[in-house]
Amino acid sequence: MTKLRDPSASEATSFLDGTSFVWHQKFELVPGVTTPGHNDIVRLLDRAGVPRNLDGATVIDIGTCNGGAAFELERRGAKRVVGVDIASPQWFGFEELRTFLGSDVEYVQGNIYDIPEKLDEEFDVVLFFGVLYHLRHPLLALDNLRRLTRGTAYVETAVADHELGEMAGGPLVRFYRTDELAGDGSNWFAPTTATLLDWIASSGFEPELAGSWPDPPQRATVRAKRAEGDPEFVRISYERPLTVKASSSIG
């Protein structure tokens, strides 16, 4: 288990006052001092059912952003934590936060399409929070997620139940051609909750709905254990898992 630094509340407050990077995540930097982001990391972890004790586990946090979840799981005893994001570690202040906390969390700049080739390993715990709906190829992403998972993957995403009324229970997906979802042109797909579970099962997991909110749902979290054998889609289709050669530079 990593021996993290133990900064004082006044040190943490001064650190936050001096930051100029983008804050997206809300988490406790030190007891009593919380970062200014809006995504509550511990609440998301608890909704997903991520264990409080991760002694000896290996973790990968895809879409790590400010690193809030990665640092929290390091505190929970994970022996190795890797944070992955498409942005440089400077954009979200990951390097500054890691130095301030005395953390050993590793940072890899990349994405879900190329990271399995870049790392070529599996992890006990895989976090995939707030990423899926930003992707133009969500099934490829879930296939790759399974390649990274030895134990359990935790997926949190936007869902479209609230937009579809009586059709929400069906195998449907909402496609956003421009910026219809939250005014953000990087948002592409939101499945219904039922479809999300089907997608994840098709990619070779045993999914369980951990939670959805509000009612009808706009967000959902799925806890997914890696299933034995080949992924379901391989057993019923001529398609095979697609691999992407890792690039030496990620844009």
C-alpha positions as CSV (number, residue, x, y, z in Angstrom):
1,M,0.0,0.0,0.0
2,T,1.3,3.4,-1.0
3,K,2.3,5.8,1.8
4,L,0.6,9.0,0.8
5,R,1.6,12.4,2.1
6,D,-0.6,13.9,4.8
7,P,-0.9,17.6,3.9
8,S,-2.7,19.9,6.3
9,A,-6.0,21.6,5.5
10,S,-4.2,24.9,5.2
11,E,-1.7,23.4,2.7
12,A,-4.6,22.0,0.7
13,T,-6.5,25.2,0.6
14,S,-3.4,27.1,-0.5
15,F,-2.8,24.5,-3.2
16,L,-6.4,24.8,-4.5
17,D,-6.2,28.6,-4.5
18,G,-3.1,28.4,-6.7
19,T,-4.5,26.1,-9.3
20,S,-5.4,27.2,-12.8
21,F,-6.2,23.9,-14.5
22,V,-9.7,22.6,-15.4
23,W,-11.6,21.1,-12.4
24,H,-14.2,18.5,-13.4
25,Q,-14.3,16.3,-10.3
26,K,-15.3,16.9,-6.7
27,F,-13.4,14.9,-4.2
28,E,-11.8,15.3,-0.8
29,L,-8.2,16.4,-1.3
30,V,-7.5,16.1,2.4
31,P,-10.1,15.7,5.2
32,G,-12.3,18.8,5.3
33,V,-11.0,20.3,2.0
34,T,-12.9,19.4,-1.2
35,T,-12.0,20.2,-4.8
36,P,-14.2,22.6,-6.8
37,G,-15.4,20.2,-9.5
38,H,-19.0,19.1,-9.9
39,N,-18.8,15.3,-10.4
40,D,-18.9,13.8,-6.9
41,I,-16.3,10.9,-7.1
42,V,-17.0,9.1,-3.8
43,R,-20.7,9.2,-4.5
44,L,-20.2,7.7,-8.0
45,L,-17.9,5.0,-6.5
46,D,-20.4,4.1,-3.8
47,R,-23.3,4.0,-6.3
48,A,-21.3,1.6,-8.4
49,G,-20.5,-0.6,-5.4
50,V,-16.7,-0.3,-5.6
51,P,-15.3,-1.9,-2.5
52,R,-13.9,0.3,0.3
53,N,-11.1,-2.2,0.8
54,L,-8.9,-2.8,-2.3
55,D,-5.8,-4.1,-0.6
56,G,-3.5,-5.7,-3.2
57,A,-5.8,-4.9,-6.2
58,T,-4.7,-3.5,-9.5
59,V,-6.9,-0.7,-10.9
60,I,-7.2,1.2,-14.2
61,D,-9.3,4.4,-14.3
62,I,-10.2,5.2,-17.9
63,G,-11.2,8.8,-18.3
64,T,-9.4,9.7,-15.1
65,C,-9.6,13.5,-15.6
66,N,-8.4,15.1,-12.4
67,G,-7.6,11.7,-11.0
68,G,-10.1,11.8,-8.2
69,A,-11.2,8.2,-8.5
70,A,-7.6,7.0,-9.1
71,F,-6.3,8.7,-5.9
72,E,-9.3,7.5,-3.9
73,L,-8.8,3.9,-4.9
74,E,-5.1,4.2,-4.1
75,R,-6.2,5.3,-0.6
76,R,-8.4,2.2,-0.4
77,G,-5.3,0.1,-0.7
78,A,-4.8,-0.7,-4.4
79,K,-1.3,-1.8,-5.0
80,R,-1.2,-0.3,-8.5
81,V,-3.4,2.3,-10.1
82,V,-3.2,3.5,-13.7
83,G,-5.1,6.6,-14.8
84,V,-5.9,7.0,-18.5
85,D,-7.1,10.1,-20.3
86,I,-7.0,11.6,-23.8
87,A,-5.7,14.9,-22.5
88,S,-2.2,15.7,-21.3
89,P,-1.7,15.3,-17.5
90,Q,-1.3,19.0,-17.3
91,W,-4.7,19.8,-18.6
92,F,-6.6,18.5,-15.6
93,G,-3.7,19.1,-13.2
94,F,-3.0,15.4,-12.7
95,E,0.8,15.8,-12.3
96,E,0.3,18.7,-9.8
97,L,-2.2,16.7,-7.8
98,R,0.0,13.6,-7.8
99,T,3.0,15.5,-6.5
100,F,0.9,17.3,-3.8
101,L,-0.5,14.0,-2.6
102,G,2.7,12.0,-2.8
103,S,0.9,9.5,-5.0
104,D,2.2,6.6,-7.0
105,V,-0.7,6.6,-9.4
106,E,0.6,6.2,-13.0
107,Y,-0.7,8.3,-15.9
108,V,-1.0,7.1,-19.5
109,Q,-2.2,9.4,-22.2
110,G,-4.5,7.4,-24.5
111,N,-8.0,6.2,-25.1
112,I,-10.1,3.1,-24.8
113,Y,-9.5,2.2,-28.4
114,D,-5.7,2.0,-28.1
115,I,-5.0,1.4,-24.4
116,P,-5.3,-2.4,-24.4
117,E,-2.5,-2.6,-27.0
118,K,-0.4,0.0,-25.2
119,L,-0.6,-1.8,-21.8
120,D,-1.3,-5.4,-22.8
121,E,-2.5,-6.4,-19.3
122,E,-5.6,-7.0,-17.2
123,F,-6.8,-5.3,-14.0
124,D,-8.8,-6.4,-11.0
125,V,-10.9,-3.2,-11.0
126,V,-11.7,-1.2,-14.2
127,L,-13.4,2.2,-13.9
128,F,-15.2,3.6,-16.9
129,F,-17.1,6.6,-15.6
130,G,-18.6,9.2,-17.9
131,V,-16.9,8.0,-21.1
132,L,-19.2,5.7,-23.1
133,Y,-21.6,8.4,-24.4
134,H,-18.6,10.5,-25.7
135,L,-17.6,7.7,-28.1
136,R,-18.6,7.1,-31.7
137,H,-17.8,3.4,-31.3
138,P,-19.3,2.3,-28.0
139,L,-19.4,-1.5,-28.7
140,L,-15.7,-1.4,-29.7
141,A,-15.0,0.4,-26.5
142,L,-16.9,-2.2,-24.4
143,D,-15.0,-5.0,-26.2
144,N,-11.8,-3.4,-25.3
145,L,-12.9,-2.8,-21.8
146,R,-13.3,-6.6,-21.4
147,R,-9.7,-7.0,-22.7
148,L,-8.6,-4.9,-19.8
149,T,-10.7,-6.6,-17.1
150,R,-9.6,-9.6,-15.0
151,G,-12.2,-9.0,-12.3
152,T,-14.9,-6.4,-12.4
153,A,-15.6,-3.3,-14.6
154,Y,-17.7,-0.5,-13.4
155,V,-19.5,1.5,-16.1
156,E,-21.3,4.8,-15.6
157,T,-22.9,6.6,-18.5
158,A,-25.7,8.7,-19.8
159,V,-28.9,6.7,-20.7
160,A,-31.9,7.7,-22.8
161,D,-34.8,6.3,-20.8
162,H,-36.1,9.8,-19.9
163,E,-36.4,10.7,-23.6
164,L,-38.2,7.6,-24.9
165,G,-41.3,7.2,-22.7
166,E,-43.0,3.9,-23.1
167,M,-40.3,2.7,-25.5
168,A,-37.6,3.0,-22.8
169,G,-37.8,-0.7,-22.0
170,G,-36.9,-1.7,-25.5
171,P,-33.5,-2.4,-27.1
172,L,-33.0,1.2,-28.3
173,V,-30.2,3.7,-28.5
174,R,-30.5,7.5,-28.9
175,F,-28.0,9.0,-31.4
176,Y,-27.1,12.7,-31.1
177,R,-25.9,14.0,-34.4
178,T,-24.7,17.4,-33.2
179,D,-25.0,18.8,-29.7
180,E,-28.5,17.7,-28.6
181,L,-27.2,16.1,-25.4
182,A,-26.3,18.8,-22.9
183,G,-25.2,21.2,-25.7
184,D,-22.0,19.1,-26.1
185,G,-20.9,18.0,-29.6
186,S,-18.7,15.3,-28.1
187,N,-21.8,13.3,-26.9
188,W,-22.9,10.7,-29.5
189,F,-24.9,7.8,-28.1
190,A,-27.1,7.1,-25.1
191,P,-28.6,3.6,-24.8
192,T,-31.6,2.8,-22.7
193,T,-30.7,1.1,-19.4
194,A,-31.9,-2.2,-20.8
195,T,-29.7,-1.8,-23.9
196,L,-26.7,-0.8,-21.8
197,L,-27.0,-4.1,-20.0
198,D,-27.4,-6.0,-23.3
199,W,-24.3,-4.2,-24.8
200,I,-22.2,-5.1,-21.8
201,A,-23.3,-8.7,-21.8
202,S,-22.7,-9.1,-25.5
203,S,-19.1,-7.9,-25.0
204,G,-18.3,-10.7,-22.5
205,F,-19.4,-9.6,-19.1
206,E,-22.0,-10.6,-16.5
207,P,-23.6,-7.2,-15.9
208,E,-25.7,-6.1,-12.9
209,L,-27.5,-2.7,-12.7
210,A,-25.9,-1.0,-9.7
211,G,-28.1,2.1,-9.9
212,S,-29.9,4.6,-12.2
213,W,-31.2,8.1,-11.6
214,P,-33.4,10.1,-11.6
215,D,-36.7,8.6,-12.5
216,P,-37.0,8.0,-15.4
217,P,-33.2,7.5,-15.7
218,Q,-30.7,9.9,-17.3
219,R,-27.7,8.1,-15.9
220,A,-26.9,4.6,-14.9
221,T,-24.1,2.5,-13.4
222,V,-23.4,-1.1,-14.2
223,R,-21.2,-3.5,-12.3
224,A,-19.9,-6.1,-14.7
225,K,-17.8,-9.2,-13.9
226,R,-15.8,-10.7,-16.7
227,A,-17.6,-13.8,-18.0
228,E,-15.8,-17.1,-18.7
229,G,-14.9,-18.1,-22.2
230,D,-15.2,-16.1,-25.4
231,P,-17.4,-13.0,-25.4
232,E,-21.0,-13.7,-26.4
233,F,-20.8,-11.9,-29.7
234,V,-17.8,-14.1,-30.8
235,R,-19.8,-17.2,-30.1
236,I,-22.7,-16.1,-32.3
237,S,-21.2,-14.0,-35.0
238,Y,-18.5,-14.1,-37.7
239,E,-17.0,-10.9,-36.2
240,R,-13.9,-11.1,-34.0
241,P,-12.5,-8.6,-31.5
242,L,-10.9,-5.6,-33.4
243,T,-7.5,-4.6,-32.3
244,V,-6.0,-1.1,-32.8
245,K,-2.3,-0.7,-33.1
246,A,-1.1,1.8,-30.5
247,S,0.4,5.0,-31.8
248,S,3.5,6.6,-30.3
249,S,1.7,9.9,-30.0
250,I,-1.9,10.4,-29.0
251,G,-3.7,13.5,-30.2
